[in-house]
Every structure is written in C-alpha cells, then in structure tokens.
Amino acid sequence: MSGLIINSYALGGGMTFKRMLEVLGLTAGWAGYYDAGDITSWPGSGQRFINGTGGTINDLALGASLNSDSNEPTFVGVPGQAGADARFQSDGNDYFSPAGSMTFDDGFHKNNATFTAIGIVYLPSISFLTQFSASLLDNTQSGHPGTALRLSGTGFDQQMRLQLLRNNGSENQTISSGFAAWRTGWNFVAWVVNEGAGAGGSLFYLNGVEELFDATAVSPSSANPGVPPQFFSSWDNGSGVAIMAFRTSTLTLQNLDDLYALVKGSRFTTLP
C-alpha cells in the first residue's frame, strides 16, 4: 500500500474503518464492524455501538443491555473524529453485548468453521507484573459450546488464543500463539480461522506479524452457543478498543497486510 494512496484518502486526520474497506475493495462479507471514530457507528449518545454494515442487525449494546448499567465502556475522544484517540475504554468490568438477536458467531466453534475477527486495541501498560486475559469475543460458559478469542499474558508470556468448548462445557481445544509482541499503546490483532484447512490453514496476526496454526477442532459440538457473546470483556482498567470487525469468511494474509498498512498510515500512526 503506497503512501500516496494512504495520504490521498486520509481525510479529517484519520480514516474510518468503512472507508479503509472501500479503498481496499473489501466491503463484502462482513457480519459487523464497529468504529468508535465513525459518527455512523458511534453518534456520541445512546446505548448502541452501531454496526457499520447498515441497519440495526448485529448492533452492540453498551454494557449488559440497552438499559444503562455499570458495565458500559466509556467513550474517549470527539464523536465523529476518526483520530487515534477515539476509543471505548474499560474500567476492568466493562463490555459490549448484543443489542438484539445475534447469530453470526454461532458456527465459530464447529467443524469447517471459517471466520475473521479484527481488533484495534489500546493497552495502557505492559509489564511482567501485569497479568491480563481479555477477550475480543467470548460466548463460552460451563455447560455450553462456544468460542473465545482471547489476548493474554504476563508481560513475557504474551499470547493470542483461540479457545473452543464442547457442548458439555469441557474444553474442546485451546490454541495459543508462540510470539510475544504486545506493546504499550495501540495493537492491531486478528484471527483468521479455517477449521477444515488443517495444518497452517489458519493464522494469528499481531502488529504486522503472522503466525500460522492448525485450527482443527477436537470432537466439536454441532450445537449453537447457549449464551450470548460478550465483546471487549475482562480488559484491564484503562484499556480501550477503537475498532472491532467480524466476518464469516477468511481474509488472506495479503488482505491483512494491506489493511494493517492502511490502518497505520491513515490513523493509528504509532503502530509498529
């Protein structure tokens, strides 16, 4: 992705995620994407983090429901300004939940699952004394099948995880990354899962570095999750999320490299 292309589309000091997808020709196939810096996704008031693909399907509620509660992330920044400070911030107990019926994640733990999940997340500090296990998406619960996309570590043991549960709630499989590349500030993270592709068919992606893995599930359940997902849950106090995006098909490594270059060049310029 050339600097000329990036700069020619970087309007108002930053580019919305929707505009990035338009520039790259990647607008199709998204179940939902949510951008704290896009006025159509977060208008500055209300209880909905609005799905940028249009309509109200797969909107997210701030907190546990569309009613105000103590689990709501706090918006930081100026609504409608797609700068690198626009984000929702956690006090350690905050999350988003479905604003209505949500089914796009029902098959993520099953045989032949394919999906892509992307997060642009902010970490206020990283040290060997700081332990964190935070989820971009998590609908796992004892007694139910489900999927968790987790980021965890203790400073020197930093990993991305894909965790699957069987129908009885026992562990189906947990796959962890082997690289430690977390950093204070902004991080670009992605999971691209193709369960049926076997060895090397799926990948973790963190700040421009990819790691291939085998996402083959062990005796997976065919049942849908019994609990609704939580998004951006269990993050440390001061952590934030600017963008979350989910699709029920896979992006290529080249797609991710192009998107990362555009994210970094047009908005989150402190990414490595």
The 8 nearest C-alpha neighbors of each residue, nearest first, counted from 0:
[[1, 257, 260, 2, 4, 261, 5, 3],
 [0, 2, 3, 4, 5, 260, 6, 261],
 [1, 3, 5, 4, 6, 0, 264, 7],
 [4, 2, 1, 6, 5, 7, 0, 8],
 [5, 3, 7, 1, 2, 6, 8, 0],
 [4, 6, 2, 3, 7, 8, 265, 264],
 [7, 5, 9, 3, 8, 4, 2, 265],
 [6, 8, 4, 5, 9, 3, 10, 2],
 [7, 9, 6, 5, 10, 4, 14, 265],
 [10, 8, 6, 14, 13, 265, 7, 5],
 [11, 9, 12, 13, 8, 14, 7, 6],
 [12, 10, 13, 9, 80, 81, 14, 82],
 [13, 11, 10, 82, 9, 81, 266, 14],
 [14, 12, 266, 81, 82, 9, 265, 11],
 [13, 15, 9, 265, 81, 266, 10, 18],
 [16, 14, 18, 17, 37, 81, 19, 36],
 [15, 17, 19, 18, 20, 34, 14, 242],
 [16, 18, 20, 15, 19, 21, 51, 26],
 [19, 17, 21, 15, 20, 16, 22, 14],
 [18, 20, 16, 22, 21, 17, 23, 15],
 [19, 21, 25, 23, 26, 17, 18, 22],
 [22, 20, 18, 24, 19, 23, 26, 25],
 [21, 23, 19, 20, 24, 18, 25, 8],
 [22, 24, 20, 21, 25, 19, 258, 257],
 [25, 23, 21, 22, 20, 26, 27, 19],
 [24, 26, 20, 23, 27, 21, 22, 28],
 [25, 27, 20, 21, 24, 28, 29, 17],
 [28, 26, 25, 29, 24, 20, 246, 30],
 [27, 29, 246, 30, 26, 248, 247, 25],
 [28, 30, 246, 31, 27, 245, 247, 32],
 [31, 29, 246, 245, 103, 28, 247, 32],
 [32, 30, 50, 29, 245, 244, 52, 57],
 [31, 33, 244, 51, 50, 243, 245, 34],
 [32, 34, 243, 50, 242, 51, 40, 244],
 [35, 33, 242, 36, 37, 40, 241, 16],
 [34, 36, 241, 86, 41, 37, 85, 242],
 [35, 37, 81, 85, 34, 80, 79, 78],
 [36, 38, 79, 40, 39, 34, 35, 15],
 [37, 39, 79, 42, 41, 40, 78, 36],
 [40, 38, 37, 41, 42, 51, 49, 79],
 [41, 39, 49, 37, 38, 51, 34, 48],
 [40, 42, 38, 43, 35, 48, 39, 37],
 [43, 41, 38, 44, 39, 78, 40, 79],
 [44, 42, 78, 41, 45, 38, 79, 77],
 [43, 45, 42, 46, 41, 47, 78, 48],
 [46, 44, 47, 43, 42, 48, 65, 41],
 [45, 47, 61, 65, 60, 48, 44, 66],
 [48, 46, 60, 49, 59, 45, 61, 58],
 [49, 47, 59, 41, 40, 58, 60, 33],
 [48, 50, 40, 58, 47, 51, 41, 59],
 [49, 51, 58, 31, 32, 33, 52, 53],
 [52, 50, 53, 32, 40, 33, 49, 31],
 [51, 53, 50, 31, 32, 54, 29, 30],
 [54, 52, 51, 50, 55, 56, 49, 31],
 [53, 55, 56, 52, 50, 51, 58, 49],
 [54, 56, 58, 57, 53, 50, 49, 98],
 [57, 55, 58, 54, 50, 99, 101, 53],
 [58, 56, 101, 50, 55, 59, 31, 97],
 [57, 59, 49, 50, 55, 98, 56, 48],
 [60, 58, 97, 98, 48, 96, 47, 95],
 [61, 59, 98, 47, 96, 65, 64, 95],
 [62, 60, 71, 95, 46, 47, 72, 59],
 [61, 63, 71, 70, 95, 94, 64, 60],
 [62, 64, 96, 70, 95, 61, 60, 68],
 [65, 63, 66, 60, 62, 98, 96, 61],
 [66, 64, 60, 46, 98, 67, 61, 47],
 [65, 67, 64, 68, 46, 63, 62, 60],
 [66, 68, 65, 69, 46, 64, 62, 71],
 [69, 67, 70, 71, 62, 66, 63, 64],
 [68, 70, 71, 62, 67, 93, 92, 63],
 [71, 69, 93, 62, 68, 92, 94, 63],
 [70, 72, 62, 61, 93, 69, 94, 68],
 [73, 71, 89, 93, 88, 87, 94, 61],
 [74, 72, 88, 87, 71, 75, 89, 86],
 [73, 75, 87, 86, 88, 72, 76, 85],
 [76, 74, 86, 85, 87, 73, 88, 84],
 [75, 77, 85, 84, 78, 74, 86, 80],
 [76, 78, 80, 79, 85, 75, 36, 43],
 [79, 77, 43, 80, 38, 42, 36, 76],
 [78, 80, 38, 37, 36, 81, 77, 42],
 [79, 81, 36, 82, 78, 77, 37, 85],
 [82, 80, 36, 13, 15, 14, 37, 79],
 [81, 83, 13, 84, 80, 85, 266, 12],
 [82, 84, 267, 85, 266, 81, 13, 268],
 [83, 85, 82, 76, 86, 75, 81, 241],
 [86, 84, 76, 36, 75, 83, 82, 35],
 [87, 85, 241, 35, 240, 75, 74, 239],
 [86, 88, 74, 73, 239, 240, 72, 75],
 [87, 89, 239, 73, 72, 238, 237, 74],
 [90, 88, 72, 91, 93, 236, 238, 237],
 [89, 91, 236, 92, 237, 93, 235, 88],
 [90, 92, 236, 235, 234, 89, 233, 93],
 [93, 91, 90, 233, 70, 89, 94, 232],
 [94, 92, 70, 72, 71, 89, 91, 232],
 [93, 95, 232, 231, 62, 230, 70, 72],
 [96, 94, 62, 230, 61, 60, 229, 59],
 [95, 97, 229, 60, 59, 63, 230, 62],
 [98, 96, 59, 99, 60, 58, 101, 57],
 [97, 99, 60, 59, 58, 96, 65, 64],
 [100, 98, 97, 101, 57, 58, 56, 59],
 [99, 101, 102, 97, 98, 57, 56, 227],
 [102, 100, 57, 103, 99, 97, 104, 56],
 [101, 103, 105, 104, 100, 106, 57, 223],
 [102, 104, 105, 101, 30, 247, 106, 246],
 [103, 105, 107, 102, 106, 101, 247, 146],
 [106, 104, 223, 102, 103, 107, 224, 108],
 [105, 107, 109, 108, 104, 112, 223, 103],
 [106, 108, 112, 104, 109, 105, 146, 114],
 [109, 107, 146, 106, 163, 145, 112, 219],
 [110, 108, 106, 112, 219, 107, 221, 220],
 [109, 111, 112, 194, 219, 216, 195, 108],
 [112, 110, 195, 194, 109, 113, 193, 196],
 [111, 113, 194, 107, 110, 109, 193, 106],
 [114, 112, 193, 248, 192, 247, 249, 194],
 [113, 115, 247, 248, 249, 192, 246, 191],
 [114, 116, 191, 246, 249, 190, 245, 248],
 [115, 117, 245, 190, 189, 244, 246, 191],
 [118, 116, 189, 244, 243, 188, 245, 190],
 [119, 117, 243, 188, 242, 120, 187, 189],
 [118, 120, 187, 242, 241, 186, 240, 188],
 [119, 121, 240, 186, 239, 185, 118, 241],
 [120, 122, 185, 239, 184, 238, 240, 186],
 [121, 123, 238, 184, 183, 124, 185, 120],
 [124, 122, 183, 184, 238, 237, 121, 125],
 [125, 123, 183, 122, 126, 184, 182, 129],
 [126, 124, 154, 183, 129, 182, 127, 123],
 [125, 127, 154, 128, 129, 124, 153, 155],
 [126, 128, 154, 153, 129, 155, 125, 130],
 [129, 127, 126, 130, 153, 154, 125, 155],
 [130, 128, 126, 127, 153, 125, 131, 154],
 [131, 129, 153, 152, 128, 132, 154, 151],
 [130, 132, 151, 152, 133, 129, 235, 153],
 [133, 131, 151, 150, 149, 152, 233, 134],
 [132, 134, 233, 234, 150, 149, 232, 131],
 [135, 133, 149, 136, 232, 148, 231, 137],
 [134, 136, 231, 230, 148, 149, 232, 137],
 [137, 135, 230, 134, 148, 147, 229, 228],
 [136, 138, 147, 228, 229, 139, 146, 134],
 [139, 137, 228, 145, 146, 227, 226, 229],
 [140, 138, 145, 137, 146, 147, 144, 164],
 [139, 141, 143, 142, 168, 138, 226, 145],
 [140, 142, 168, 143, 139, 167, 169, 144],
 [141, 143, 168, 167, 140, 166, 144, 169],
 [144, 142, 166, 168, 225, 141, 140, 167],
 [145, 143, 166, 165, 164, 224, 168, 139],
 [144, 146, 139, 224, 164, 138, 163, 108],
 [147, 145, 163, 108, 139, 138, 162, 137],
 [146, 148, 137, 162, 136, 149, 161, 139],
 [149, 147, 161, 136, 134, 135, 160, 137],
 [150, 148, 134, 160, 133, 159, 147, 135],
 [151, 149, 159, 133, 132, 158, 134, 160],
 [152, 150, 132, 131, 158, 157, 133, 149],
 [151, 153, 157, 156, 131, 154, 130, 158],
 [152, 154, 130, 127, 156, 155, 129, 157],
 [153, 155, 127, 126, 156, 125, 152, 157],
 [154, 156, 153, 157, 127, 179, 152, 126],
 [157, 155, 152, 153, 154, 179, 158, 151],
 [156, 158, 152, 179, 151, 155, 154, 153],
 [159, 157, 176, 151, 152, 150, 175, 160],
 [158, 160, 150, 176, 175, 149, 151, 161],
 [161, 159, 175, 149, 174, 148, 162, 150],
 [160, 162, 148, 174, 173, 147, 149, 175],
 [161, 163, 173, 147, 146, 172, 160, 174],
 [164, 162, 146, 171, 172, 108, 145, 173],
 [165, 163, 171, 170, 144, 145, 168, 169],
 [164, 166, 144, 220, 171, 168, 167, 169],
 [165, 167, 144, 143, 220, 168, 142, 164],
 [168, 166, 142, 165, 169, 143, 144, 141],
 [167, 169, 142, 141, 143, 165, 166, 164],
 [170, 168, 167, 165, 164, 171, 141, 166],
 [171, 169, 164, 172, 165, 163, 168, 173],
 [170, 172, 164, 163, 165, 217, 169, 219],
 [171, 173, 163, 170, 162, 217, 216, 174],
 [174, 172, 162, 161, 163, 175, 160, 171],
 [173, 175, 161, 160, 172, 162, 176, 214],
 [176, 174, 160, 159, 158, 173, 177, 161],
 [175, 177, 158, 159, 178, 160, 174, 203],
 [176, 178, 175, 158, 179, 210, 157, 159],
 [177, 179, 176, 180, 158, 157, 210, 156],
 [180, 178, 157, 181, 158, 156, 177, 155],
 [179, 181, 178, 182, 157, 205, 206, 158],
 [182, 180, 179, 157, 183, 186, 125, 154],
 [181, 183, 184, 180, 125, 186, 122, 185],
 [182, 184, 124, 122, 123, 125, 185, 181],
 [183, 185, 122, 121, 123, 182, 186, 124],
 [184, 186, 121, 120, 270, 122, 183, 119],
 [187, 185, 120, 119, 206, 121, 188, 270],
 [188, 186, 119, 206, 205, 118, 120, 185],
 [187, 189, 205, 118, 204, 117, 186, 119],
 [190, 188, 117, 204, 116, 203, 118, 191],
 [189, 191, 203, 116, 115, 202, 192, 204],
 [192, 190, 115, 202, 201, 249, 114, 189],
 [193, 191, 201, 113, 114, 194, 190, 115],
 [192, 194, 113, 201, 196, 195, 112, 200],
 [195, 193, 214, 215, 111, 112, 196, 192],
 [194, 196, 111, 193, 197, 215, 110, 112],
 [195, 197, 200, 193, 194, 198, 201, 199],
 [198, 196, 213, 200, 195, 215, 199, 214],
 [197, 199, 213, 200, 212, 196, 214, 201],
 [200, 198, 212, 211, 213, 201, 197, 202],
 [199, 201, 196, 197, 198, 213, 193, 212],
 [202, 200, 192, 212, 193, 191, 211, 199],
 [203, 201, 211, 191, 210, 212, 190, 204],
 [202, 204, 190, 210, 209, 189, 211, 191],
 [205, 203, 209, 189, 188, 208, 190, 202],
 [204, 206, 188, 208, 207, 187, 209, 189],
 [207, 205, 187, 208, 186, 271, 188, 204],
 [206, 208, 205, 256, 204, 209, 259, 187],
 [209, 207, 205, 204, 206, 210, 203, 180],
 [210, 208, 204, 203, 205, 202, 211, 207],
 [211, 209, 203, 202, 204, 212, 208, 176],
 [210, 212, 202, 199, 201, 203, 209, 200],
 [213, 211, 199, 201, 202, 198, 214, 200],
 [212, 214, 198, 197, 199, 215, 200, 201],
 [213, 215, 194, 216, 201, 212, 197, 192],
 [216, 214, 194, 213, 197, 195, 217, 196],
 [215, 217, 219, 214, 218, 172, 110, 194],
 [216, 218, 219, 171, 172, 215, 165, 110],
 [219, 217, 216, 220, 171, 165, 110, 109],
 [220, 218, 217, 109, 216, 165, 110, 171],
 [219, 221, 165, 166, 222, 109, 144, 218],
 [220, 222, 109, 219, 223, 110, 166, 106],
 [223, 221, 220, 224, 166, 144, 109, 225],
 [222, 224, 105, 225, 221, 144, 106, 145],
 [225, 223, 144, 145, 226, 105, 143, 222],
 [224, 226, 143, 223, 144, 227, 145, 138],
 [225, 227, 224, 138, 228, 140, 139, 143],
 [228, 226, 138, 229, 225, 97, 224, 96],
 [229, 227, 138, 137, 96, 136, 226, 230],
 [228, 230, 96, 137, 95, 136, 232, 138],
 [229, 231, 136, 95, 135, 232, 94, 96],
 [232, 230, 135, 94, 134, 95, 136, 229],
 [231, 233, 94, 134, 230, 234, 133, 93],
 [234, 232, 133, 91, 92, 235, 134, 132],
 [235, 233, 133, 91, 232, 238, 89, 236],
 [236, 234, 91, 238, 237, 233, 131, 90],
 [235, 237, 90, 91, 89, 238, 234, 88],
 [238, 236, 89, 88, 90, 123, 235, 239],
 [239, 237, 122, 121, 235, 89, 88, 236],
 [240, 238, 88, 121, 87, 120, 86, 89],
 [239, 241, 120, 86, 87, 242, 119, 121],
 [240, 242, 86, 35, 119, 34, 85, 120],
 [243, 241, 34, 119, 33, 118, 240, 35],
 [244, 242, 118, 33, 32, 117, 119, 34],
 [243, 245, 32, 117, 116, 31, 33, 118],
 [246, 244, 116, 31, 115, 30, 29, 32],
 [245, 247, 29, 30, 115, 248, 114, 28],
 [248, 246, 114, 113, 115, 30, 245, 249],
 [247, 249, 114, 113, 246, 115, 250, 28],
 [250, 248, 114, 115, 191, 113, 251, 192],
 [249, 251, 254, 115, 252, 191, 248, 255],
 [252, 250, 254, 253, 255, 249, 191, 256],
 [251, 253, 255, 254, 256, 250, 209, 202],
 [252, 254, 256, 251, 255, 257, 250, 258],
 [253, 255, 251, 257, 252, 256, 250, 258],
 [256, 254, 258, 252, 253, 257, 259, 251],
 [255, 257, 253, 259, 258, 254, 252, 260],
 [258, 256, 260, 254, 255, 259, 0, 253],
 [259, 257, 255, 261, 260, 256, 262, 254],
 [258, 260, 262, 256, 261, 257, 255, 263],
 [261, 259, 257, 263, 258, 262, 264, 256],
 [260, 262, 264, 258, 263, 259, 265, 5],
 [263, 261, 259, 260, 265, 264, 266, 267],
 [262, 264, 267, 268, 260, 261, 265, 266],
 [265, 263, 261, 262, 268, 260, 266, 5],
 [264, 266, 9, 13, 262, 261, 263, 14],
 [265, 267, 13, 268, 262, 83, 263, 82],
 [268, 266, 263, 83, 269, 262, 270, 265],
 [267, 269, 263, 270, 266, 264, 265, 83],
 [270, 268, 267, 271, 185, 263, 184, 83],
 [271, 269, 268, 263, 267, 185, 186, 206],
 [270, 269, 206, 207, 263, 268, 186, 185]]
